[in-house]
Amino acid sequence: MNRRRELIEQYKEIKIEAGVYCIRNTQNGKCFVGSTPNLKSLSGKQFSLNAGSDLNRKLQQEWKEYGEDAFEIEVLELLKKEDSPYFDAKDALKKLEQSWLERLQPFGDKGYN
């Protein structure tokens, strides 16, 4: 029972980081820009692509066509959280993602957004 309690305490101490990420096709340079409140969940995005169940059809199609090895996933920027009681992490993350979308322009022939 002590081991269980110890594992629960360790889990509580894990720092959850939010941020913006990019999935880049190294074969043709296209990319997908997204955000998540928990960057540790990126393995779930990779899992859905490998399972063929990702909602982004263009990305899913090329993932299947080129294979997992043709893609790299990188974190573009971490969300800097503020200690203010008025800080809205969800809104701040959306704005951060929007700034990266404007910067990289992953639309049409240049990306999957």
All heavy atoms as an XYZ file, in Angstrom:
929
protein
N       0.818     -1.194      0.000
C       0.000      0.000      0.000
C       0.864      1.261      0.000
O       0.500      2.258     -0.591
C      -0.939     -0.028      1.205
C      -2.081      0.917      1.071
S      -3.130      0.471     -0.308
C      -4.655      1.089      0.234
N       2.021      1.209      0.660
C       2.921      2.355      0.664
C       3.431      2.669     -0.727
O       3.591      3.836     -1.085
C       4.110      2.105      1.604
C       3.814      2.561      3.018
O       2.865      3.300      3.234
N       4.641      2.127      3.952
N       3.709      1.639     -1.494
C       4.217      1.838     -2.858
C       3.173      2.559     -3.712
O       3.504      3.444     -4.491
C       4.576      0.472     -3.482
C       5.055      0.550     -4.899
C       6.426      1.188     -4.970
N       6.876      1.184     -6.354
C       7.581      2.147     -6.898
N       7.987      3.165     -6.183
N       7.925      2.085     -8.151
N       1.932      2.195     -3.547
C       0.845      2.841     -4.293
C       0.767      4.320     -3.932
O       0.664      5.179     -4.798
C      -0.476      2.144     -3.998
C      -1.637      2.699     -4.792
C      -2.893      1.855     -4.562
N      -3.934      2.249     -5.453
C      -4.854      3.168     -5.174
N      -4.843      3.781     -4.005
N      -5.788      3.479     -6.052
N       0.821      4.606     -2.652
C       0.765      5.992     -2.185
C       1.969      6.778     -2.717
O       1.842      7.935     -3.123
C       0.739      6.012     -0.663
C       0.321      7.363     -0.101
C       0.066      7.324      1.389
N      -1.135      6.554      1.678
C      -1.229      5.626      2.642
N      -0.201      5.364      3.402
N      -2.354      4.976      2.837
N       3.121      6.151     -2.737
C       4.343      6.779     -3.248
C       4.206      7.100     -4.741
O       4.579      8.183     -5.188
C       5.527      5.821     -3.029
C       6.856      6.362     -3.455
C       7.966      5.349     -3.227
O       7.982      4.702     -2.160
O       8.800      5.200     -4.141
N       3.652      6.169     -5.519
C       3.451      6.394     -6.950
C       2.447      7.518     -7.199
O       2.624      8.321     -8.124
C       2.986      5.106     -7.636
C       4.030      4.003     -7.745
C       3.395      2.714     -8.250
C       5.162      4.431     -8.643
N       1.411      7.602     -6.390
C       0.426      8.670     -6.519
C       1.087     10.023     -6.263
O       0.865     10.989     -6.994
C      -0.774      8.439     -5.574
C      -1.596      7.249     -6.060
C      -1.642      9.690     -5.477
C      -2.672      6.800     -5.090
N       1.922     10.102     -5.255
C       2.624     11.353     -4.944
C       3.580     11.736     -6.080
O       3.680     12.906     -6.443
C       3.395     11.235     -3.626
C       2.501     11.218     -2.414
C       1.602     12.435     -2.315
O       2.089     13.567     -2.499
O       0.395     12.255     -2.056
N       4.269     10.756     -6.648
C       5.159     11.032     -7.771
C       4.369     11.563     -8.960
O       4.807     12.486     -9.639
C       5.917      9.767     -8.188
C       7.031      9.392     -7.270
C       7.703      8.101     -7.720
O       7.261      7.427     -8.639
N       8.785      7.739     -7.036
N       3.212     10.984     -9.219
C       2.365     11.420    -10.327
C       1.925     12.868    -10.130
O       1.906     13.661    -11.066
C       1.147     10.503    -10.464
C       0.183     10.953    -11.530
C       0.468     10.752    -12.873
C      -0.998     11.610    -11.209
C      -0.400     11.179    -13.863
C      -1.873     12.037    -12.185
C      -1.565     11.814    -13.508
O      -2.429     12.243    -14.493
N       1.566     13.230     -8.905
C       1.127     14.589     -8.611
C       2.236     15.613     -8.830
O       1.962     16.769     -9.116
C       0.608     14.684     -7.177
C      -0.724     14.009     -6.963
C      -1.144     14.121     -5.519
C      -2.452     13.412     -5.253
N      -2.832     13.483     -3.833
N       3.489     15.182     -8.682
C       4.625     16.086     -8.822
C       5.060     16.283    -10.274
O       5.849     17.170    -10.567
C       5.805     15.568     -8.002
C       5.559     15.651     -6.510
C       6.672     15.031     -5.692
O       7.736     14.710     -6.269
O       6.484     14.857     -4.485
N       4.543     15.470    -11.183
C       4.912     15.594    -12.597
C       4.393     16.918    -13.128
O       3.219     17.251    -12.980
C       4.339     14.426    -13.428
C       5.007     13.115    -13.023
C       4.534     14.677    -14.920
C       4.411     11.895    -13.681
N       5.282     17.660    -13.723
C       4.924     18.968    -14.264
C       4.243     18.778    -15.623
O       4.798     18.175    -16.528
C       6.185     19.811    -14.415
C       5.937     21.225    -14.807
C       7.245     21.989    -14.865
C       7.015     23.390    -15.335
N       8.267     24.112    -15.512
N       3.035     19.309    -15.754
C       2.303     19.227    -17.010
C       2.558     20.523    -17.774
O       2.317     21.612    -17.262
C       0.792     19.022    -16.773
C       0.567     17.673    -16.092
C       0.029     19.111    -18.071
C      -0.858     17.410    -15.696
N       3.070     20.387    -18.991
C       3.381     21.551    -19.800
C       2.475     21.605    -21.023
O       2.275     20.610    -21.702
C       4.837     21.511    -20.247
C       5.823     21.654    -19.104
C       7.253     21.663    -19.570
O       7.639     20.713    -20.279
O       7.968     22.617    -19.222
N       1.961     22.785    -21.273
C       1.145     23.038    -22.458
C       2.033     23.689    -23.507
O       3.026     24.322    -23.182
C      -0.014     23.955    -22.107
N       1.655     23.504    -24.775
C       2.456     24.137    -25.811
C       1.953     23.873    -27.207
O       0.930     23.226    -27.418
N       2.719     24.396    -28.153
C       2.413     24.274    -29.578
C       3.436     23.325    -30.184
O       4.623     23.386    -29.863
C       2.469     25.649    -30.273
C       2.197     25.524    -31.757
C       1.469     26.600    -29.637
N       2.968     22.441    -31.060
C       3.843     21.463    -31.691
C       3.656     21.474    -33.203
O       2.698     22.024    -33.724
C       3.577     20.060    -31.135
C       2.190     19.539    -31.424
C       1.938     18.784    -32.569
C       1.124     19.803    -30.573
C       0.663     18.318    -32.852
C      -0.145     19.345    -30.835
C      -0.371     18.600    -31.978
O      -1.630     18.138    -32.250
N       4.602     20.836    -33.867
C       4.565     20.735    -35.328
C       4.862     19.292    -35.710
O       5.800     18.685    -35.194
C       5.608     21.673    -35.921
S       5.788     21.540    -37.708
N       4.064     18.748    -36.611
C       4.339     17.438    -37.206
C       4.764     17.734    -38.635
O       3.968     18.214    -39.433
C       3.103     16.518    -37.179
C       2.639     16.302    -35.743
C       3.415     15.184    -37.864
C       1.355     15.500    -35.608
N       6.032     17.486    -38.934
C       6.602     17.860    -40.225
C       6.917     16.626    -41.072
O       7.517     15.676    -40.604
C       7.872     18.675    -40.023
C       8.451     19.234    -41.306
C       9.675     20.113    -41.054
N       9.488     21.083    -39.990
C       8.855     22.257    -40.120
N       8.334     22.588    -41.279
N       8.756     23.086    -39.103
N       6.475     16.675    -42.326
C       6.787     15.631    -43.293
C       8.160     15.975    -43.876
O       8.310     16.986    -44.547
C       5.717     15.604    -44.391
C       5.917     14.496    -45.391
O       7.033     14.077    -45.665
N       4.821     14.022    -45.957
N       9.153     15.151    -43.599
C      10.515     15.441    -44.052
C      10.697     15.179    -45.548
O      11.684     15.616    -46.127
C      11.550     14.610    -43.261
O      11.258     13.220    -43.430
C      11.522     14.975    -41.783
N       9.741     14.500    -46.169
C       9.833     14.198    -47.597
C       9.403     15.372    -48.468
O       9.996     15.633    -49.509
C       8.968     12.971    -47.946
C       9.339     11.720    -47.195
C      10.703     11.201    -47.575
O      11.044     11.157    -48.746
N      11.494     10.831    -46.583
N       8.343     16.080    -48.045
C       7.842     17.172    -48.881
C       7.766     18.524    -48.166
O       7.341     19.510    -48.752
C       6.466     16.816    -49.473
C       5.416     16.561    -48.415
O       5.543     16.973    -47.277
N       4.355     15.868    -48.817
N       8.152     18.575    -46.894
C       8.210     19.830    -46.159
C       6.894     20.317    -45.585
O       6.852     21.339    -44.902
N       5.798     19.604    -45.836
C       4.504     20.018    -45.287
C       4.509     19.829    -43.773
O       5.194     18.954    -43.251
C       3.371     19.184    -45.874
C       3.055     19.467    -47.320
C       1.863     18.625    -47.742
C       1.471     18.852    -49.171
N       0.293     18.047    -49.535
N       3.701     20.662    -43.094
C       3.632     20.503    -41.649
C       2.224     20.746    -41.125
O       1.387     21.350    -41.794
C       4.634     21.420    -40.947
S       4.258     23.162    -41.060
N       1.990     20.228    -39.952
C       0.741     20.437    -39.226
C       1.104     21.116    -37.918
O       1.994     20.653    -37.194
C       0.045     19.098    -38.936
C      -1.118     19.227    -38.005
C      -2.334     19.686    -38.466
C      -0.998     18.913    -36.664
C      -3.420     19.830    -37.604
C      -2.063     19.043    -35.793
C      -3.283     19.500    -36.270
N       0.441     22.215    -37.605
C       0.675     22.929    -36.356
C      -0.542     22.720    -35.463
O      -1.677     22.915    -35.898
C       0.906     24.433    -36.611
C       1.011     25.194    -35.302
C       2.157     24.646    -37.447
N      -0.297     22.316    -34.239
C      -1.367     22.098    -33.281
C      -0.926     22.498    -31.888
O       0.240     22.810    -31.661
N      -1.854     22.466    -30.954
C      -1.531     22.779    -29.567
C      -2.200     21.762    -28.664
O      -3.179     21.115    -29.046
C      -1.982     24.192    -29.214
O      -3.392     24.299    -29.302
N      -1.660     21.650    -27.463
C      -2.211     20.719    -26.488
C      -1.947     21.236    -25.083
O      -0.888     21.825    -24.833
C      -1.616     19.304    -26.666
O      -2.180     18.429    -25.677
C      -0.117     19.286    -26.553
N      -2.889     21.034    -24.169
C      -2.657     21.442    -22.787
C      -1.679     20.520    -22.061
O      -1.194     20.839    -20.987
C      -4.045     21.388    -22.154
C      -4.831     20.479    -23.021
C      -4.248     20.571    -24.391
N      -1.359     19.375    -22.663
C      -0.424     18.429    -22.068
C       0.444     17.835    -23.170
O       0.003     16.954    -23.909
C      -1.187     17.327    -21.323
C      -0.279     16.368    -20.601
O       0.948     16.458    -20.688
N      -0.862     15.432    -19.883
N       1.677     18.308    -23.276
C       2.561     17.846    -24.347
C       2.905     16.360    -24.237
O       3.314     15.750    -25.213
C       3.833     18.692    -24.376
C       3.632     20.101    -24.917
C       4.848     20.968    -24.647
C       3.316     20.060    -26.401
N       2.703     15.782    -23.068
C       2.936     14.343    -22.927
C       1.917     13.543    -23.734
O       2.125     12.379    -24.023
C       2.902     13.940    -21.455
C       4.059     14.522    -20.667
C       4.066     13.996    -19.266
C       5.078     14.635    -18.357
N       6.325     15.032    -18.864
N       0.821     14.184    -24.140
C      -0.211     13.501    -24.915
C       0.134     13.414    -26.402
O      -0.647     12.871    -27.185
C      -1.560     14.198    -24.733
O      -1.542     15.471    -25.358
N       1.279     13.937    -26.813
C       1.671     13.836    -28.222
C       1.832     12.394    -28.670
O       1.622     12.081    -29.837
C       2.967     14.608    -28.477
C       2.828     16.114    -28.599
C       4.184     16.763    -28.831
C       1.875     16.484    -29.701
N       2.169     11.526    -27.745
C       2.269     10.116    -28.112
C       0.888      9.581    -28.514
O       0.783      8.679    -29.338
C       2.855      9.285    -26.972
O       2.063      9.410    -25.814
N      -0.177     10.157    -27.972
C      -1.529      9.782    -28.364
C      -1.838     10.211    -29.785
O      -2.523      9.505    -30.527
N      -1.339     11.377    -30.189
C      -1.509     11.851    -31.569
C      -0.783     10.897    -32.517
O      -1.320     10.508    -33.550
C      -0.952     13.277    -31.688
C      -1.070     13.888    -33.057
C      -2.487     14.291    -33.375
C      -2.546     15.123    -34.640
N      -3.916     15.385    -35.058
N       0.422     10.523    -32.144
C       1.203      9.596    -32.958
C       0.507      8.235    -33.025
O       0.467      7.607    -34.084
C       2.600      9.450    -32.360
C       3.577      8.719    -33.234
C       4.993      8.775    -32.676
O       5.246      9.376    -31.640
N       5.900      8.150    -33.370
N      -0.074      7.809    -31.923
C      -0.797      6.540    -31.893
C      -1.989      6.573    -32.843
O      -2.219      5.622    -33.593
C      -1.260      6.224    -30.464
C      -2.056      4.960    -30.372
C      -1.422      3.726    -30.302
C      -3.446      4.989    -30.358
C      -2.153      2.547    -30.232
C      -4.185      3.821    -30.288
C      -3.540      2.603    -30.213
N      -2.749      7.684    -32.828
C      -3.930      7.768    -33.704
C      -3.516      7.781    -35.175
O      -4.203      7.215    -36.022
C      -4.787      8.982    -33.366
O      -4.156     10.182    -33.735
N      -2.381      8.402    -35.478
C      -1.891      8.382    -36.865
C      -1.464      6.966    -37.268
O      -1.759      6.509    -38.366
C      -0.725      9.362    -37.029
C      -1.126     10.833    -37.065
C       0.077     11.724    -36.803
C      -1.771     11.175    -38.393
N      -0.782      6.272    -36.378
C      -0.362      4.896    -36.665
C      -1.558      3.948    -36.788
O      -1.518      2.993    -37.557
C       0.602      4.384    -35.594
C       1.990      4.949    -35.750
O       2.444      5.235    -36.857
N       2.680      5.136    -34.641
N      -2.616      4.250    -36.042
C      -3.818      3.404    -36.086
C      -4.714      3.743    -37.274
O      -5.676      3.031    -37.544
C      -4.601      3.559    -34.784
N      -4.402      4.840    -37.962
C      -5.215      5.238    -39.108
C      -6.510      5.918    -38.720
O      -7.457      5.950    -39.504
N      -6.562      6.489    -37.517
C      -7.810      7.067    -37.036
C      -7.725      8.561    -36.748
O      -8.601      9.100    -36.079
C      -8.257      6.329    -35.773
O      -7.281      6.472    -34.759
N      -6.696      9.225    -37.241
C      -6.580     10.658    -36.984
C      -7.640     11.417    -37.775
O      -7.997     11.031    -38.891
C      -5.185     11.165    -37.357
C      -4.927     12.536    -36.783
O      -4.656     12.602    -35.566
O      -5.012     13.521    -37.524
N      -8.152     12.490    -37.206
C      -9.236     13.245    -37.835
C      -8.772     14.120    -38.997
O      -9.576     14.487    -39.843
C      -9.938     14.112    -36.786
C     -10.610     13.329    -35.654
C     -11.194     14.279    -34.624
C     -11.674     12.404    -36.199
N      -7.484     14.445    -39.042
C      -6.955     15.251    -40.140
C      -6.687     14.317    -41.319
O      -5.703     13.583    -41.349
C      -5.678     15.973    -39.706
C      -5.165     16.934    -40.743
O      -5.089     16.610    -41.923
N      -4.796     18.114    -40.299
N      -7.566     14.335    -42.310
C      -7.508     13.361    -43.408
C      -6.262     13.497    -44.278
O      -5.674     12.505    -44.686
C      -8.752     13.472    -44.272
C      -9.978     12.981    -43.544
C     -11.184     13.029    -44.420
N     -12.362     12.653    -43.623
C     -13.512     12.370    -44.147
N     -13.684     12.425    -45.444
N     -14.514     12.032    -43.371
N      -5.857     14.749    -44.575
C      -4.669     14.946    -45.417
C      -3.417     14.419    -44.720
O      -2.612     13.724    -45.328
C      -4.490     16.432    -45.761
C      -5.550     16.994    -46.677
C      -5.225     18.407    -47.119
C      -5.420     19.377    -45.967
N      -5.198     20.783    -46.339
N      -3.287     14.746    -43.439
C      -2.137     14.271    -42.666
C      -2.168     12.750    -42.555
O      -1.148     12.084    -42.758
C      -2.133     14.915    -41.285
C      -1.044     14.466    -40.314
C       0.344     14.707    -40.872
C      -1.204     15.179    -38.969
N      -3.334     12.202    -42.260
C      -3.467     10.752    -42.116
C      -3.119     10.031    -43.417
O      -2.415      9.021    -43.397
C      -4.893     10.389    -41.687
C      -5.106      8.900    -41.477
C      -4.277      8.353    -40.346
O      -4.519      8.664    -39.195
N      -3.297      7.534    -40.647
N      -3.561     10.566    -44.532
C      -3.293      9.944    -45.827
C      -1.788      9.910    -46.121
O      -1.256      8.883    -46.534
C      -4.024     10.710    -46.933
C      -3.801     10.156    -48.319
C      -4.510     10.999    -49.387
O      -5.200     11.962    -49.088
N      -4.318     10.620    -50.627
N      -1.109     11.030    -45.890
C       0.328     11.067    -46.169
C       1.131     10.291    -45.134
O       2.184      9.753    -45.451
C       0.809     12.511    -46.302
C       0.261     13.130    -47.577
C       0.984     14.391    -48.007
O       1.978     14.794    -47.370
O       0.540     14.986    -49.007
N       0.636     10.196    -43.904
C       1.291      9.377    -42.883
C       1.284      7.918    -43.340
O       2.277      7.216    -43.233
C       0.573      9.531    -41.549
C       1.217      8.826    -40.378
C       1.104      7.507    -40.064
C       2.063      9.411    -39.400
N       1.821      7.230    -38.931
C       2.415      8.385    -38.505
C       2.547     10.694    -39.174
C       3.236      8.621    -37.399
C       3.353     10.915    -38.078
C       3.694      9.887    -37.207
N       0.148      7.508    -43.898
C       0.024      6.134    -44.399
C       0.883      5.936    -45.643
O       1.537      4.910    -45.801
C      -1.446      5.842    -44.715
C      -1.722      4.419    -45.119
C      -3.204      4.201    -45.355
C      -3.481      2.780    -45.780
N      -4.893      2.564    -46.065
N       0.903      6.938    -46.520
C       1.650      6.855    -47.773
C       3.164      6.850    -47.553
O       3.881      6.022    -48.115
C       1.263      8.045    -48.659
C       1.944      8.075    -50.013
C       1.521      9.302    -50.814
O       0.402      9.822    -50.594
O       2.330      9.726    -51.650
N       3.670      7.763    -46.738
C       5.111      7.913    -46.538
C       5.658      7.084    -45.380
O       6.845      6.793    -45.331
C       5.475      9.385    -46.297
C       5.296     10.264    -47.498
C       4.197     11.108    -47.610
C       6.239     10.279    -48.529
C       4.038     11.934    -48.706
C       6.081     11.097    -49.629
C       4.982     11.928    -49.718
O       4.834     12.747    -50.808
N       4.805      6.768    -44.421
C       5.248      6.013    -43.255
C       5.678      6.915    -42.113
O       6.039      8.078    -42.317
N       5.670      6.369    -40.927
C       5.993      7.117    -39.713
C       7.396      7.724    -39.750
O       7.615      8.831    -39.253
C       5.854      6.192    -38.495
C       6.171      6.845    -37.177
C       6.019      5.894    -36.005
O       5.670      4.715    -36.201
O       6.257      6.349    -34.880
N       8.344      7.030    -40.348
C       9.736      7.503    -40.371
C       9.925      8.771    -41.196
O      10.953      9.434    -41.070
C      10.661      6.400    -40.894
C      10.735      5.219    -39.942
O      10.462      5.417    -38.736
O      11.050      4.107    -40.400
N       8.961      9.111    -42.033
C       9.061     10.312    -42.864
C       8.586     11.557    -42.114
O       8.618     12.652    -42.660
C       8.252     10.138    -44.140
N       8.174     11.416    -40.861
C       7.650     12.539    -40.094
C       8.444     12.749    -38.820
O       8.947     11.802    -38.224
C       6.177     12.287    -39.724
C       5.245     12.340    -40.895
C       5.049     11.226    -41.692
C       4.569     13.507    -41.207
C       4.199     11.267    -42.783
C       3.710     13.560    -42.293
C       3.536     12.450    -43.084
N       8.550     14.007    -38.446
C       9.155     14.333    -37.156
C       8.201     15.239    -36.395
O       7.513     16.077    -36.977
C      10.524     14.990    -37.332
C      10.548     16.223    -38.171
C      11.949     16.753    -38.428
O      12.909     15.966    -38.399
O      12.071     17.963    -38.650
N       8.161     15.026    -35.096
C       7.296     15.816    -34.233
C       8.198     16.659    -33.341
O       9.098     16.136    -32.690
C       6.383     14.915    -33.375
C       5.497     14.048    -34.282
C       5.537     15.752    -32.430
C       4.682     13.002    -33.546
N       7.942     17.972    -33.354
C       8.758     18.852    -32.524
C       7.874     19.837    -31.764
O       6.817     20.241    -32.249
C       9.782     19.615    -33.367
C       9.185     20.609    -34.325
C      10.222     21.422    -35.075
O      11.057     22.065    -34.429
O      10.178     21.385    -36.317
N       8.321     20.191    -30.578
C       7.637     21.200    -29.785
C       8.164     22.553    -30.239
O       9.369     22.797    -30.230
C       7.885     20.987    -28.277
C       7.277     22.117    -27.469
C       7.334     19.643    -27.841
N       7.269     23.422    -30.663
C       7.665     24.745    -31.151
C       7.824     25.743    -30.016
O       8.765     26.541    -30.015
C       6.636     25.272    -32.159
C       6.469     24.454    -33.436
C       5.304     24.981    -34.259
C       7.753     24.472    -34.248
N       6.904     25.708    -29.059
C       6.976     26.662    -27.955
C       6.135     26.174    -26.789
O       5.033     25.660    -26.980
C       6.487     28.039    -28.415
C       6.711     29.145    -27.432
C       6.375     30.524    -27.978
O       6.120     30.654    -29.198
O       6.356     31.465    -27.189
N       6.668     26.352    -25.584
C       5.930     26.030    -24.369
C       5.125     27.245    -23.942
O       5.568     28.390    -24.111
C       6.899     25.646    -23.243
C       7.744     24.397    -23.463
C       8.720     24.222    -22.316
C       6.881     23.171    -23.620
N       3.961     26.998    -23.372
C       3.123     28.075    -22.869
C       3.690     28.550    -21.538
O       3.917     27.748    -20.630
C       1.680     27.589    -22.676
C       0.705     28.607    -22.102
C       0.497     29.765    -23.083
C      -0.617     27.951    -21.781
N       3.936     29.836    -21.434
C       4.420     30.414    -20.183
C       3.201     30.776    -19.351
O       2.439     31.676    -19.700
C       5.275     31.644    -20.470
C       6.561     31.304    -21.183
C       7.253     32.573    -21.656
C       8.466     32.273    -22.501
N       8.143     31.732    -23.821
N       3.035     30.067    -18.259
C       1.867     30.295    -17.405
C       2.139     31.459    -16.458
O       3.242     31.620    -15.963
C       1.535     29.034    -16.620
C       1.091     27.902    -17.525
C       0.615     26.717    -16.758
C       0.161     25.646    -17.738
N      -0.216     24.423    -17.089
N       1.122     32.243    -16.233
C       1.211     33.387    -15.330
C       0.529     33.048    -14.015
O      -0.390     32.236    -13.970
C       0.559     34.611    -15.966
C       1.215     35.047    -17.255
C       0.478     36.175    -17.943
O      -0.414     36.792    -17.322
O       0.790     36.436    -19.113
N       0.966     33.694    -12.957
C       0.390     33.448    -11.637
C      -0.867     34.269    -11.368
O      -1.439     34.192    -10.302
C       1.428     33.737    -10.555
C       2.523     32.679    -10.536
O       2.260     31.541    -10.977
O       3.650     32.985    -10.088
N      -1.276     35.044    -12.328
C      -2.449     35.894    -12.177
C      -3.717     35.042    -12.102
O      -3.873     34.085    -12.852
C      -2.540     36.851    -13.370
O      -3.803     37.461    -13.411
N      -4.643     35.426    -11.226
C      -5.914     34.683    -11.158
C      -6.766     34.878    -12.416
O      -7.712     34.146    -12.643
C      -6.607     35.253     -9.923
C      -5.957     36.565     -9.670
C      -4.570     36.487    -10.220
N      -6.434     35.873    -13.230
C      -7.187     36.156    -14.447
C      -6.582     35.490    -15.682
O      -7.085     35.656    -16.772
C      -7.267     37.674    -14.675
C      -7.879     38.386    -13.501
C      -7.093     39.144    -12.654
C      -9.240     38.272    -13.224
C      -7.646     39.792    -11.559
C      -9.806     38.907    -12.126
C      -8.995     39.671    -11.301
O      -9.539     40.296    -10.226
N      -5.507     34.756    -15.472
C      -4.833     34.095    -16.593
C      -5.685     32.935    -17.097
O      -6.045     32.038    -16.343
C      -3.450     33.592    -16.167
C      -2.704     32.877    -17.258
C      -2.227     33.569    -18.355
C      -2.485     31.512    -17.189
C      -1.534     32.925    -19.358
C      -1.790     30.850    -18.185
C      -1.318     31.566    -19.276
N      -6.020     32.953    -18.380
C      -6.816     31.902    -19.010
C      -5.873     31.075    -19.882
O      -5.546     31.467    -20.998
C      -7.932     32.527    -19.846
C      -8.856     31.498    -20.472
O      -8.596     30.275    -20.340
O      -9.845     31.912    -21.103
N      -5.435     29.933    -19.372
C      -4.453     29.098    -20.069
C      -4.984     28.615    -21.412
O      -4.248     28.570    -22.398
C      -4.049     27.916    -19.197
N      -6.252     28.280    -21.461
C      -6.844     27.778    -22.703
C      -6.817     28.856    -23.787
O      -6.444     28.590    -24.935
C      -8.281     27.328    -22.431
C      -8.926     26.577    -23.551
C     -10.294     26.055    -23.117
C     -10.929     25.232    -24.202
N     -12.236     24.714    -23.812
N      -7.185     30.066    -23.431
C      -7.176     31.182    -24.376
C      -5.745     31.536    -24.790
O      -5.474     31.788    -25.965
C      -7.868     32.391    -23.750
C      -7.996     33.546    -24.725
O      -8.531     33.322    -25.834
O      -7.545     34.659    -24.382
N      -4.832     31.541    -23.825
C      -3.432     31.862    -24.119
C      -2.826     30.822    -25.055
O      -2.052     31.164    -25.963
C      -2.628     31.942    -22.824
N      -3.179     29.565    -24.868
C      -2.680     28.498    -25.731
C      -3.218     28.652    -27.142
O      -2.492     28.473    -28.126
C      -3.059     27.128    -25.153
C      -2.512     25.901    -25.857
C      -0.986     25.918    -25.879
C      -3.005     24.634    -25.170
N      -4.472     29.019    -27.274
C      -5.088     29.244    -28.588
C      -4.390     30.394    -29.317
O      -4.114     30.304    -30.515
C      -6.582     29.543    -28.412
C      -7.371     29.392    -29.664
C      -7.488     27.933    -30.000
C      -8.416     27.723    -31.159
N      -8.250     26.414    -31.747
N      -4.090     31.474    -28.595
C      -3.390     32.617    -29.190
C      -1.976     32.240    -29.606
O      -1.488     32.674    -30.656
C      -3.361     33.789    -28.214
C      -4.710     34.453    -28.047
C      -4.657     35.565    -27.036
C      -6.038     36.176    -26.838
N      -6.040     37.179    -25.766
N      -1.306     31.438    -28.793
C       0.049     30.993    -29.116
C       0.037     30.134    -30.379
O       0.872     30.303    -31.273
C       0.634     30.210    -27.935
C       2.091     29.805    -28.022
C       2.990     31.039    -28.104
C       2.466     28.967    -26.812
N      -0.942     29.234    -30.475
C      -1.086     28.399    -31.675
C      -1.360     29.279    -32.898
O      -0.771     29.072    -33.968
C      -2.221     27.393    -31.501
C      -2.438     26.528    -32.726
C      -3.618     25.569    -32.590
O      -4.226     25.481    -31.508
O      -3.937     24.893    -33.589
N      -2.216     30.270    -32.748
C      -2.548     31.162    -33.855
C      -1.313     31.921    -34.348
O      -1.123     32.090    -35.549
C      -3.649     32.146    -33.437
C      -4.200     32.971    -34.574
C      -4.829     32.119    -35.670
O      -5.536     31.155    -35.404
N      -4.567     32.451    -36.911
N      -0.462     32.336    -33.428
C       0.746     33.055    -33.840
C       1.681     32.150    -34.640
O       2.309     32.588    -35.602
C       1.468     33.653    -32.631
O       2.124     32.669    -31.877
N       1.745     30.875    -34.272
C       2.573     29.931    -35.034
C       1.952     29.607    -36.390
O       2.659     29.407    -37.370
C       2.834     28.662    -34.226
C       3.980     28.848    -33.289
C       3.921     29.116    -31.954
C       5.367     28.816    -33.624
N       5.178     29.252    -31.445
C       6.081     29.061    -32.451
C       6.068     28.597    -34.808
C       7.482     29.109    -32.419
C       7.449     28.636    -34.784
C       8.145     28.888    -33.606
N       0.634     29.558    -36.452
C      -0.043     29.337    -37.733
C       0.239     30.500    -38.683
O       0.499     30.296    -39.874
C      -1.552     29.173    -37.531
C      -2.014     27.847    -36.943
C      -3.473     27.916    -36.529
C      -1.773     26.711    -37.915
N       0.231     31.716    -38.156
C       0.531     32.883    -38.981
C       1.988     32.888    -39.430
O       2.301     33.277    -40.547
C       0.212     34.169    -38.204
C      -1.278     34.377    -38.016
C      -1.614     35.491    -37.039
O      -0.683     36.216    -36.590
O      -2.801     35.645    -36.716
N       2.861     32.441    -38.552
C       4.292     32.424    -38.859
C       4.650     31.370    -39.905
O       5.394     31.634    -40.846
C       5.070     32.154    -37.568
C       6.470     32.655    -37.577
C       7.173     32.427    -36.258
N       6.418     32.970    -35.117
C       6.791     32.826    -33.862
N       7.897     32.170    -33.567
N       6.074     33.336    -32.887
N       4.112     30.151    -39.746
C       4.497     29.039    -40.630
C       3.586     28.873    -41.848
O       3.974     28.235    -42.828
C       4.542     27.732    -39.836
C       5.585     27.661    -38.723
C       5.477     26.339    -37.983
C       6.990     27.841    -39.277
N       2.363     29.370    -41.770
C       1.406     29.283    -42.875
C       1.263     27.850    -43.427
O       1.450     27.623    -44.622
C       1.818     30.231    -44.005
C       1.795     31.700    -43.652
C       0.400     32.247    -43.481
O      -0.469     32.011    -44.309
N       0.168     32.962    -42.382
N       0.898     26.867    -42.569
C       0.793     25.475    -43.040
C      -0.549     25.165    -43.702
O      -1.264     24.253    -43.297
C       0.976     24.681    -41.748
C       0.338     25.546    -40.719
C       0.637     26.974    -41.142
N      -0.879     25.925    -44.724
C      -2.178     25.776    -45.385
C      -1.971     25.362    -46.834
O      -0.936     25.629    -47.434
C      -2.956     27.087    -45.330
C      -3.050     27.668    -43.962
C      -2.338     28.808    -43.617
C      -3.840     27.066    -42.989
C      -2.417     29.342    -42.336
C      -3.912     27.586    -41.702
C      -3.202     28.740    -41.380
N      -2.974     24.721    -47.428
C      -2.921     24.346    -48.832
C      -1.779     23.397    -49.144
O      -1.616     22.367    -48.489
N      -0.954     23.767    -50.119
C       0.176     22.919    -50.521
C       1.317     22.928    -49.534
O       2.254     22.140    -49.653
C       0.700     23.366    -51.893
C      -0.311     23.124    -53.002
O      -1.211     22.278    -52.809
O      -0.203     23.778    -54.067
N       1.287     23.834    -48.551
C       2.377     23.969    -47.598
C       2.139     23.209    -46.297
O       3.026     23.144    -45.463
C       2.609     25.446    -47.280
C       3.131     26.225    -48.472
C       3.063     27.724    -48.275
C       3.882     28.251    -47.159
N       3.839     29.724    -47.073
N       0.939     22.655    -46.140
C       0.699     21.979    -44.872
C      -0.621     21.252    -44.794
O      -1.314     21.043    -45.783
N      -0.956     20.888    -43.566
C      -2.124     20.054    -43.303
C      -3.211     20.780    -42.503
O      -4.204     20.187    -42.128
C      -1.718     18.803    -42.526
C      -0.640     17.998    -43.221
C       0.670     17.994    -42.741
C      -0.928     17.240    -44.334
C       1.662     17.251    -43.358
C       0.064     16.498    -44.967
C       1.350     16.507    -44.470
O       2.325     15.777    -45.095
N      -3.019     22.063    -42.186
C      -4.013     22.810    -41.409
C      -5.105     23.337    -42.302
O      -4.983     23.467    -43.480
C      -3.362     23.952    -40.633
C      -2.526     23.439    -39.492
O      -1.392     23.067    -39.691
N      -3.072     23.419    -38.319
